[in-house]
Protein backbone atom coordinates (compact mmCIF):
# COMPACT_ATOMS: atom_id res chain seq x y z
CA UNK A 1 0.00 0.00 0.00
CA UNK A 2 2.94 2.33 0.59
CA UNK A 3 4.04 2.02 -3.04
CA UNK A 4 0.46 2.62 -4.20
CA UNK A 5 0.35 5.75 -2.09
CA UNK A 6 3.66 6.92 -3.58
CA UNK A 7 2.15 6.48 -7.05
CA UNK A 8 -1.02 8.37 -5.99
CA UNK A 9 -3.21 5.33 -6.65
CA UNK A 10 -6.56 5.32 -4.92
CA UNK A 11 -8.49 2.25 -3.83
CA UNK A 12 -10.79 2.83 -6.81
CA UNK A 13 -7.76 2.81 -9.13
CA UNK A 14 -6.63 -0.48 -7.64
CA UNK A 15 -10.03 -2.08 -8.24
CA UNK A 16 -9.31 -2.00 -11.99
CA UNK A 17 -5.65 -3.09 -11.78
CA UNK A 18 -3.78 -6.33 -11.28
CA UNK A 19 -0.77 -6.65 -9.00
CA UNK A 20 1.35 -7.01 -12.13
CA UNK A 21 0.19 -3.64 -13.36
CA UNK A 22 1.12 -2.04 -10.05
CA UNK A 23 4.54 -3.72 -10.08
CA UNK A 24 5.12 -2.45 -13.63
CA UNK A 25 4.29 1.09 -12.53
CA UNK A 26 6.71 0.86 -9.60
CA UNK A 27 9.48 -0.44 -11.88
CA UNK A 28 8.84 2.25 -14.49
CA UNK A 29 8.95 4.93 -11.80
CA UNK A 30 12.36 3.65 -10.74
CA UNK A 31 13.56 3.64 -14.35
CA UNK A 32 12.60 7.31 -14.71
CA UNK A 33 15.63 8.18 -12.56
CA UNK A 34 18.10 6.24 -14.73
CA UNK A 35 20.44 7.94 -17.18
CA UNK A 36 21.00 6.03 -20.42
CA UNK A 37 24.12 6.74 -22.45
CA UNK A 38 22.68 5.53 -25.77
CA UNK A 39 19.39 6.21 -27.51
CA UNK A 40 18.29 3.73 -30.17
CA UNK A 41 17.98 4.98 -33.72
CA UNK A 42 15.48 3.80 -36.32
CA UNK A 43 18.25 1.67 -37.85
CA UNK A 44 18.83 -0.02 -34.47
CA UNK A 45 15.13 -0.81 -34.15
CA UNK A 46 14.89 -2.21 -37.66
CA UNK A 47 18.00 -4.35 -37.09
CA UNK A 48 16.56 -5.69 -33.84
CA UNK A 49 13.13 -6.50 -35.28
CA UNK A 50 14.39 -7.54 -38.71
CA UNK A 51 12.93 -4.58 -40.58
CA UNK A 52 12.91 -4.61 -44.35
PQR file of N, CA, C, O and H, with PARSE charges and radii, in Angstrom:
ATOM      1  N   UNK A   1       0.817  -1.192   0.000 -0.4000 1.5000
ATOM      2  CA  UNK A   1       0.000   0.000   0.000 -0.0000 2.0000
ATOM      3  C   UNK A   1       0.864   1.259   0.000  0.5500 1.7000
ATOM      4  O   UNK A   1       0.456   2.291  -0.534 -0.5500 1.4000
ATOM      5  N   UNK A   2       2.047   1.181   0.592 -0.4000 1.5000
ATOM      6  CA  UNK A   2       2.945   2.332   0.589 -0.0000 2.0000
ATOM      7  C   UNK A   2       3.307   2.720  -0.836  0.5500 1.7000
ATOM      8  O   UNK A   2       3.258   3.897  -1.192 -0.5500 1.4000
ATOM      9  H   UNK A   2       2.378   0.342   1.026  0.4000 1.0000
ATOM     10  N   UNK A   3       3.668   1.738  -1.651 -0.4000 1.5000
ATOM     11  CA  UNK A   3       4.040   2.023  -3.042 -0.0000 2.0000
ATOM     12  C   UNK A   3       2.853   2.586  -3.816  0.5500 1.7000
ATOM     13  O   UNK A   3       3.025   3.468  -4.657 -0.5500 1.4000
ATOM     14  H   UNK A   3       3.708   0.781  -1.361  0.4000 1.0000
ATOM     15  N   UNK A   4       1.663   2.088  -3.541 -0.4000 1.5000
ATOM     16  CA  UNK A   4       0.464   2.616  -4.198 -0.0000 2.0000
ATOM     17  C   UNK A   4       0.251   4.067  -3.814  0.5500 1.7000
ATOM     18  O   UNK A   4      -0.120   4.890  -4.651 -0.5500 1.4000
ATOM     19  H   UNK A   4       1.523   1.372  -2.858  0.4000 1.0000
ATOM     20  N   UNK A   5       0.483   4.378  -2.556 -0.4000 1.5000
ATOM     21  CA  UNK A   5       0.352   5.752  -2.091 -0.0000 2.0000
ATOM     22  C   UNK A   5       1.392   6.650  -2.764  0.5500 1.7000
ATOM     23  O   UNK A   5       1.086   7.781  -3.142 -0.5500 1.4000
ATOM     24  H   UNK A   5       0.784   3.710  -1.876  0.4000 1.0000
ATOM     25  N   UNK A   6       2.612   6.151  -2.913 -0.4000 1.5000
ATOM     26  CA  UNK A   6       3.660   6.925  -3.577 -0.0000 2.0000
ATOM     27  C   UNK A   6       3.313   7.206  -5.035  0.5500 1.7000
ATOM     28  O   UNK A   6       3.724   8.228  -5.586 -0.5500 1.4000
ATOM     29  H   UNK A   6       2.860   5.232  -2.606  0.4000 1.0000
ATOM     30  N   UNK A   7       2.561   6.306  -5.660 -0.4000 1.5000
ATOM     31  CA  UNK A   7       2.146   6.476  -7.051 -0.0000 2.0000
ATOM     32  C   UNK A   7       0.819   7.219  -7.167  0.5500 1.7000
ATOM     33  O   UNK A   7       0.307   7.396  -8.272 -0.5500 1.4000
ATOM     34  H   UNK A   7       2.228   5.476  -5.213  0.4000 1.0000
ATOM     35  N   UNK A   8       0.260   7.653  -6.044 -0.4000 1.5000
ATOM     36  CA  UNK A   8      -1.023   8.368  -5.990 -0.0000 2.0000
ATOM     37  C   UNK A   8      -2.169   7.524  -6.528  0.5500 1.7000
ATOM     38  O   UNK A   8      -3.067   8.034  -7.198 -0.5500 1.4000
ATOM     39  H   UNK A   8       0.676   7.509  -5.146  0.4000 1.0000
ATOM     40  N   UNK A   9      -2.130   6.235  -6.230 -0.4000 1.5000
ATOM     41  CA  UNK A   9      -3.206   5.335  -6.653 -0.0000 2.0000
ATOM     42  C   UNK A   9      -4.240   5.231  -5.546  0.5500 1.7000
ATOM     43  O   UNK A   9      -3.905   4.971  -4.391 -0.5500 1.4000
ATOM     44  H   UNK A   9      -1.401   5.821  -5.686  0.4000 1.0000
ATOM     45  N   UNK A  10      -5.480   5.433  -5.901 -0.4000 1.5000
ATOM     46  CA  UNK A  10      -6.562   5.321  -4.924 -0.0000 2.0000
ATOM     47  C   UNK A  10      -7.061   3.875  -4.885  0.5500 1.7000
ATOM     48  O   UNK A  10      -6.692   3.056  -5.726 -0.5500 1.4000
ATOM     49  H   UNK A  10      -5.753   5.644  -6.840  0.4000 1.0000
ATOM     50  N   UNK A  11      -7.888   3.584  -3.914 -0.4000 1.5000
ATOM     51  CA  UNK A  11      -8.493   2.249  -3.825 -0.0000 2.0000
ATOM     52  C   UNK A  11      -9.325   1.974  -5.075  0.5500 1.7000
ATOM     53  O   UNK A  11      -9.352   0.846  -5.568 -0.5500 1.4000
ATOM     54  H   UNK A  11      -8.187   4.250  -3.231  0.4000 1.0000
ATOM     55  N   UNK A  12      -9.999   2.995  -5.585 -0.4000 1.5000
ATOM     56  CA  UNK A  12     -10.789   2.832  -6.806 -0.0000 2.0000
ATOM     57  C   UNK A  12      -9.896   2.500  -7.996  0.5500 1.7000
ATOM     58  O   UNK A  12     -10.265   1.688  -8.845 -0.5500 1.4000
ATOM     59  H   UNK A  12      -9.976   3.911  -5.185  0.4000 1.0000
ATOM     60  N   UNK A  13      -8.720   3.129  -8.061 -0.4000 1.5000
ATOM     61  CA  UNK A  13      -7.764   2.808  -9.131 -0.0000 2.0000
ATOM     62  C   UNK A  13      -7.357   1.346  -9.043  0.5500 1.7000
ATOM     63  O   UNK A  13      -7.277   0.651 -10.056 -0.5500 1.4000
ATOM     64  H   UNK A  13      -8.420   3.789  -7.372  0.4000 1.0000
ATOM     65  N   UNK A  14      -7.101   0.889  -7.833 -0.4000 1.5000
ATOM     66  CA  UNK A  14      -6.634  -0.482  -7.636 -0.0000 2.0000
ATOM     67  C   UNK A  14      -7.694  -1.518  -7.972  0.5500 1.7000
ATOM     68  O   UNK A  14      -7.361  -2.657  -8.299 -0.5500 1.4000
ATOM     69  H   UNK A  14      -7.166   1.453  -7.010  0.4000 1.0000
ATOM     70  N   UNK A  15      -8.960  -1.143  -7.896 -0.4000 1.5000
ATOM     71  CA  UNK A  15     -10.029  -2.081  -8.244 -0.0000 2.0000
ATOM     72  C   UNK A  15      -9.936  -2.543  -9.693  0.5500 1.7000
ATOM     73  O   UNK A  15     -10.348  -3.656 -10.021 -0.5500 1.4000
ATOM     74  H   UNK A  15      -9.230  -0.218  -7.629  0.4000 1.0000
ATOM     75  N   UNK A  16      -9.396  -1.692 -10.559 -0.4000 1.5000
ATOM     76  CA  UNK A  16      -9.311  -1.995 -11.987 -0.0000 2.0000
ATOM     77  C   UNK A  16      -7.924  -2.464 -12.413  0.5500 1.7000
ATOM     78  O   UNK A  16      -7.658  -2.590 -13.609 -0.5500 1.4000
ATOM     79  H   UNK A  16      -9.061  -0.788 -10.292  0.4000 1.0000
ATOM     80  N   UNK A  17      -7.034  -2.723 -11.451 -0.4000 1.5000
ATOM     81  CA  UNK A  17      -5.652  -3.089 -11.778 -0.0000 2.0000
ATOM     82  C   UNK A  17      -5.286  -4.429 -11.170  0.5500 1.7000
ATOM     83  O   UNK A  17      -5.828  -4.838 -10.143 -0.5500 1.4000
ATOM     84  H   UNK A  17      -7.250  -2.620 -10.480  0.4000 1.0000
ATOM     85  N   UNK A  18      -4.348  -5.108 -11.834 -0.4000 1.5000
ATOM     86  CA  UNK A  18      -3.785  -6.330 -11.275 -0.0000 2.0000
ATOM     87  C   UNK A  18      -2.519  -5.962 -10.506  0.5500 1.7000
ATOM     88  O   UNK A  18      -2.006  -4.850 -10.640 -0.5500 1.4000
ATOM     89  H   UNK A  18      -3.909  -4.776 -12.668  0.4000 1.0000
ATOM     90  N   UNK A  19      -2.025  -6.885  -9.712 -0.4000 1.5000
ATOM     91  CA  UNK A  19      -0.768  -6.650  -8.995 -0.0000 2.0000
ATOM     92  C   UNK A  19       0.373  -6.440  -9.989  0.5500 1.7000
ATOM     93  O   UNK A  19       1.274  -5.635  -9.752 -0.5500 1.4000
ATOM     94  H   UNK A  19      -2.441  -7.788  -9.604  0.4000 1.0000
ATOM     95  N   UNK A  20       0.324  -7.165 -11.095 -0.4000 1.5000
ATOM     96  CA  UNK A  20       1.353  -7.012 -12.129 -0.0000 2.0000
ATOM     97  C   UNK A  20       1.396  -5.602 -12.680  0.5500 1.7000
ATOM     98  O   UNK A  20       2.473  -5.062 -12.931 -0.5500 1.4000
ATOM     99  H   UNK A  20      -0.408  -7.818 -11.288  0.4000 1.0000
ATOM    100  N   UNK A  21       0.242  -5.008 -12.868 -0.4000 1.5000
ATOM    101  CA  UNK A  21       0.190  -3.636 -13.363 -0.0000 2.0000
ATOM    102  C   UNK A  21       0.808  -2.670 -12.358  0.5500 1.7000
ATOM    103  O   UNK A  21       1.517  -1.738 -12.738 -0.5500 1.4000
ATOM    104  H   UNK A  21      -0.633  -5.447 -12.665  0.4000 1.0000
ATOM    105  N   UNK A  22       0.538  -2.895 -11.092 -0.4000 1.5000
ATOM    106  CA  UNK A  22       1.116  -2.040 -10.046 -0.0000 2.0000
ATOM    107  C   UNK A  22       2.631  -2.216 -10.002  0.5500 1.7000
ATOM    108  O   UNK A  22       3.369  -1.235  -9.910 -0.5500 1.4000
ATOM    109  H   UNK A  22      -0.038  -3.652 -10.784  0.4000 1.0000
ATOM    110  N   UNK A  23       3.098  -3.470 -10.070 -0.4000 1.5000
ATOM    111  CA  UNK A  23       4.542  -3.723 -10.083 -0.0000 2.0000
ATOM    112  C   UNK A  23       5.197  -3.036 -11.272  0.5500 1.7000
ATOM    113  O   UNK A  23       6.264  -2.439 -11.130 -0.5500 1.4000
ATOM    114  H   UNK A  23       2.499  -4.267 -10.145  0.4000 1.0000
ATOM    115  N   UNK A  24       4.570  -3.112 -12.442 -0.4000 1.5000
ATOM    116  CA  UNK A  24       5.118  -2.453 -13.634 -0.0000 2.0000
ATOM    117  C   UNK A  24       5.240  -0.953 -13.418  0.5500 1.7000
ATOM    118  O   UNK A  24       6.234  -0.347 -13.820 -0.5500 1.4000
ATOM    119  H   UNK A  24       3.703  -3.597 -12.558  0.4000 1.0000
ATOM    120  N   UNK A  25       4.236  -0.346 -12.785 -0.4000 1.5000
ATOM    121  CA  UNK A  25       4.287   1.092 -12.532 -0.0000 2.0000
ATOM    122  C   UNK A  25       5.420   1.449 -11.578  0.5500 1.7000
ATOM    123  O   UNK A  25       6.093   2.463 -11.764 -0.5500 1.4000
ATOM    124  H   UNK A  25       3.429  -0.838 -12.458  0.4000 1.0000
ATOM    125  N   UNK A  26       5.634   0.620 -10.555 -0.4000 1.5000
ATOM    126  CA  UNK A  26       6.712   0.863  -9.596 -0.0000 2.0000
ATOM    127  C   UNK A  26       8.061   0.755 -10.303  0.5500 1.7000
ATOM    128  O   UNK A  26       8.943   1.586 -10.086 -0.5500 1.4000
ATOM    129  H   UNK A  26       5.087  -0.204 -10.404  0.4000 1.0000
ATOM    130  N   UNK A  27       8.223  -0.255 -11.140 -0.4000 1.5000
ATOM    131  CA  UNK A  27       9.479  -0.439 -11.876 -0.0000 2.0000
ATOM    132  C   UNK A  27       9.722   0.729 -12.820  0.5500 1.7000
ATOM    133  O   UNK A  27      10.831   1.260 -12.879 -0.5500 1.4000
ATOM    134  H   UNK A  27       7.506  -0.929 -11.317  0.4000 1.0000
ATOM    135  N   UNK A  28       8.689   1.133 -13.560 -0.4000 1.5000
ATOM    136  CA  UNK A  28       8.842   2.254 -14.489 -0.0000 2.0000
ATOM    137  C   UNK A  28       9.190   3.538 -13.756  0.5500 1.7000
ATOM    138  O   UNK A  28       9.972   4.346 -14.257 -0.5500 1.4000
ATOM    139  H   UNK A  28       7.788   0.701 -13.512  0.4000 1.0000
ATOM    140  N   UNK A  29       8.625   3.733 -12.589 -0.4000 1.5000
ATOM    141  CA  UNK A  29       8.948   4.929 -11.803 -0.0000 2.0000
ATOM    142  C   UNK A  29      10.431   4.926 -11.420  0.5500 1.7000
ATOM    143  O   UNK A  29      11.092   5.964 -11.453 -0.5500 1.4000
ATOM    144  H   UNK A  29       7.990   3.077 -12.182  0.4000 1.0000
ATOM    145  N   UNK A  30      10.934   3.767 -11.062 -0.4000 1.5000
ATOM    146  CA  UNK A  30      12.355   3.652 -10.742 -0.0000 2.0000
ATOM    147  C   UNK A  30      13.232   3.901 -11.952  0.5500 1.7000
ATOM    148  O   UNK A  30      14.304   4.496 -11.834 -0.5500 1.4000
ATOM    149  H   UNK A  30      10.397   2.924 -11.035  0.4000 1.0000
ATOM    150  N   UNK A  31      12.786   3.451 -13.117 -0.4000 1.5000
ATOM    151  CA  UNK A  31      13.556   3.645 -14.346 -0.0000 2.0000
ATOM    152  C   UNK A  31      13.597   5.107 -14.777  0.5500 1.7000
ATOM    153  O   UNK A  31      14.507   5.515 -15.498 -0.5500 1.4000
ATOM    154  H   UNK A  31      11.915   2.968 -13.214  0.4000 1.0000
ATOM    155  N   UNK A  32      12.621   5.895 -14.341 -0.4000 1.5000
ATOM    156  CA  UNK A  32      12.603   7.310 -14.706 -0.0000 2.0000
ATOM    157  C   UNK A  32      13.845   8.034 -14.196  0.5500 1.7000
ATOM    158  O   UNK A  32      14.238   9.055 -14.759 -0.5500 1.4000
ATOM    159  H   UNK A  32      11.882   5.563 -13.755  0.4000 1.0000
ATOM    160  N   UNK A  33      14.462   7.521 -13.145 -0.4000 1.5000
ATOM    161  CA  UNK A  33      15.634   8.175 -12.558 -0.0000 2.0000
ATOM    162  C   UNK A  33      16.945   7.770 -13.244  0.5500 1.7000
ATOM    163  O   UNK A  33      17.986   8.379 -12.998 -0.5500 1.4000
ATOM    164  H   UNK A  33      14.143   6.691 -12.687  0.4000 1.0000
ATOM    165  N   UNK A  34      16.895   6.749 -14.097 -0.4000 1.5000
ATOM    166  CA  UNK A  34      18.102   6.242 -14.734 -0.0000 2.0000
ATOM    167  C   UNK A  34      18.551   7.141 -15.880  0.5500 1.7000
ATOM    168  O   UNK A  34      17.734   7.745 -16.575 -0.5500 1.4000
ATOM    169  H   UNK A  34      16.049   6.255 -14.297  0.4000 1.0000
ATOM    170  N   UNK A  35      19.852   7.214 -16.059 -0.4000 1.5000
ATOM    171  CA  UNK A  35      20.441   7.938 -17.180 -0.0000 2.0000
ATOM    172  C   UNK A  35      20.994   6.901 -18.158  0.5500 1.7000
ATOM    173  O   UNK A  35      21.809   6.058 -17.784 -0.5500 1.4000
ATOM    174  H   UNK A  35      20.515   6.723 -15.494  0.4000 1.0000
ATOM    175  N   UNK A  36      20.548   6.971 -19.402 -0.4000 1.5000
ATOM    176  CA  UNK A  36      21.004   6.032 -20.420 -0.0000 2.0000
ATOM    177  C   UNK A  36      21.978   6.743 -21.347  0.5500 1.7000
ATOM    178  O   UNK A  36      21.723   7.867 -21.779 -0.5500 1.4000
ATOM    179  H   UNK A  36      19.886   7.656 -19.706  0.4000 1.0000
ATOM    180  N   UNK A  37      23.079   6.097 -21.647 -0.4000 1.5000
ATOM    181  CA  UNK A  37      24.116   6.735 -22.447 -0.0000 2.0000
ATOM    182  C   UNK A  37      23.929   6.516 -23.946  0.5500 1.7000
ATOM    183  O   UNK A  37      24.732   7.011 -24.737 -0.5500 1.4000
ATOM    184  H   UNK A  37      23.286   5.184 -21.295  0.4000 1.0000
ATOM    185  N   UNK A  38      22.897   5.793 -24.354 -0.4000 1.5000
ATOM    186  CA  UNK A  38      22.679   5.530 -25.768 -0.0000 2.0000
ATOM    187  C   UNK A  38      21.187   5.526 -26.056  0.5500 1.7000
ATOM    188  O   UNK A  38      20.413   4.907 -25.325 -0.5500 1.4000
ATOM    189  H   UNK A  38      22.244   5.391 -23.712  0.4000 1.0000
ATOM    190  N   UNK A  39      20.789   6.198 -27.093 -0.4000 1.5000
ATOM    191  CA  UNK A  39      19.393   6.205 -27.510 -0.0000 2.0000
ATOM    192  C   UNK A  39      19.308   5.494 -28.853  0.5500 1.7000
ATOM    193  O   UNK A  39      20.039   5.824 -29.787 -0.5500 1.4000
ATOM    194  H   UNK A  39      21.417   6.701 -27.686  0.4000 1.0000
ATOM    195  N   UNK A  40      18.416   4.521 -28.946 -0.4000 1.5000
ATOM    196  CA  UNK A  40      18.288   3.735 -30.167 -0.0000 2.0000
ATOM    197  C   UNK A  40      17.841   4.601 -31.332  0.5500 1.7000
ATOM    198  O   UNK A  40      17.026   5.511 -31.177 -0.5500 1.4000
ATOM    199  H   UNK A  40      17.822   4.253 -28.188  0.4000 1.0000
ATOM    200  N   UNK A  41      18.388   4.302 -32.495 -0.4000 1.5000
ATOM    201  CA  UNK A  41      17.979   4.981 -33.723 -0.0000 2.0000
ATOM    202  C   UNK A  41      16.991   4.085 -34.461  0.5500 1.7000
ATOM    203  O   UNK A  41      16.774   2.938 -34.068 -0.5500 1.4000
ATOM    204  H   UNK A  41      19.050   3.563 -32.621  0.4000 1.0000
ATOM    205  N   UNK A  42      16.399   4.600 -35.518 -0.4000 1.5000
ATOM    206  CA  UNK A  42      15.477   3.799 -36.321 -0.0000 2.0000
ATOM    207  C   UNK A  42      16.212   2.599 -36.911  0.5500 1.7000
ATOM    208  O   UNK A  42      15.642   1.511 -37.004 -0.5500 1.4000
ATOM    209  H   UNK A  42      16.575   5.531 -35.837  0.4000 1.0000
ATOM    210  N   UNK A  43      17.466   2.784 -37.309 -0.4000 1.5000
ATOM    211  CA  UNK A  43      18.252   1.672 -37.854 -0.0000 2.0000
ATOM    212  C   UNK A  43      18.456   0.578 -36.799  0.5500 1.7000
ATOM    213  O   UNK A  43      18.406  -0.607 -37.127 -0.5500 1.4000
ATOM    214  H   UNK A  43      17.928   3.667 -37.234  0.4000 1.0000
ATOM    215  N   UNK A  44      18.680   0.955 -35.558 -0.4000 1.5000
ATOM    216  CA  UNK A  44      18.825  -0.023 -34.474 -0.0000 2.0000
ATOM    217  C   UNK A  44      17.537  -0.829 -34.297  0.5500 1.7000
ATOM    218  O   UNK A  44      17.572  -2.046 -34.120 -0.5500 1.4000
ATOM    219  H   UNK A  44      18.721   1.918 -35.291  0.4000 1.0000
ATOM    220  N   UNK A  45      16.415  -0.138 -34.346 -0.4000 1.5000
ATOM    221  CA  UNK A  45      15.126  -0.814 -34.154 -0.0000 2.0000
ATOM    222  C   UNK A  45      14.858  -1.770 -35.298  0.5500 1.7000
ATOM    223  O   UNK A  45      14.425  -2.900 -35.075 -0.5500 1.4000
ATOM    224  H   UNK A  45      16.386   0.851 -34.490  0.4000 1.0000
ATOM    225  N   UNK A  46      15.108  -1.335 -36.508 -0.4000 1.5000
ATOM    226  CA  UNK A  46      14.892  -2.212 -37.660 -0.0000 2.0000
ATOM    227  C   UNK A  46      15.827  -3.418 -37.621  0.5500 1.7000
ATOM    228  O   UNK A  46      15.417  -4.523 -37.977 -0.5500 1.4000
ATOM    229  H   UNK A  46      15.460  -0.417 -36.689  0.4000 1.0000
ATOM    230  N   UNK A  47      17.075  -3.228 -37.195 -0.4000 1.5000
ATOM    231  CA  UNK A  47      18.004  -4.350 -37.085 -0.0000 2.0000
ATOM    232  C   UNK A  47      17.552  -5.335 -36.016  0.5500 1.7000
ATOM    233  O   UNK A  47      17.693  -6.546 -36.186 -0.5500 1.4000
ATOM    234  H   UNK A  47      17.408  -2.331 -36.905  0.4000 1.0000
ATOM    235  N   UNK A  48      17.014  -4.825 -34.925 -0.4000 1.5000
ATOM    236  CA  UNK A  48      16.560  -5.690 -33.838 -0.0000 2.0000
ATOM    237  C   UNK A  48      15.338  -6.503 -34.243  0.5500 1.7000
ATOM    238  O   UNK A  48      15.257  -7.699 -33.967 -0.5500 1.4000
ATOM    239  H   UNK A  48      16.899  -3.841 -34.788  0.4000 1.0000
ATOM    240  N   UNK A  49      14.382  -5.836 -34.905 -0.4000 1.5000
ATOM    241  CA  UNK A  49      13.135  -6.501 -35.276 -0.0000 2.0000
ATOM    242  C   UNK A  49      13.165  -7.104 -36.677  0.5500 1.7000
ATOM    243  O   UNK A  49      12.175  -7.682 -37.124 -0.5500 1.4000
ATOM    244  H   UNK A  49      14.448  -4.864 -35.129  0.4000 1.0000
ATOM    245  N   UNK A  50      14.286  -6.973 -37.365 -0.4000 1.5000
ATOM    246  CA  UNK A  50      14.386  -7.543 -38.706 -0.0000 2.0000
ATOM    247  C   UNK A  50      13.599  -6.761 -39.734  0.5500 1.7000
ATOM    248  O   UNK A  50      12.953  -7.348 -40.602 -0.5500 1.4000
ATOM    249  H   UNK A  50      15.090  -6.503 -37.001  0.4000 1.0000
ATOM    250  N   UNK A  51      13.646  -5.443 -39.646 -0.4000 1.5000
ATOM    251  CA  UNK A  51      12.928  -4.583 -40.578 -0.0000 2.0000
ATOM    252  C   UNK A  51      13.428  -4.770 -42.007  0.5500 1.7000
ATOM    253  O   UNK A  51      14.544  -5.232 -42.242 -0.5500 1.4000
ATOM    254  H   UNK A  51      14.171  -4.966 -38.941  0.4000 1.0000
ATOM    255  N   UNK A  52      12.572  -4.397 -42.946 -0.4000 1.5000
ATOM    256  CA  UNK A  52      12.910  -4.606 -44.353 -0.0000 2.0000
ATOM    257  C   UNK A  52      13.560  -3.404 -44.955  0.5500 1.7000
ATOM    258  O   UNK A  52      13.906  -3.416 -46.136 -0.5500 1.4000
ATOM    259  H   UNK A  52      11.666  -4.021 -42.754  0.4000 1.0000
TER
END
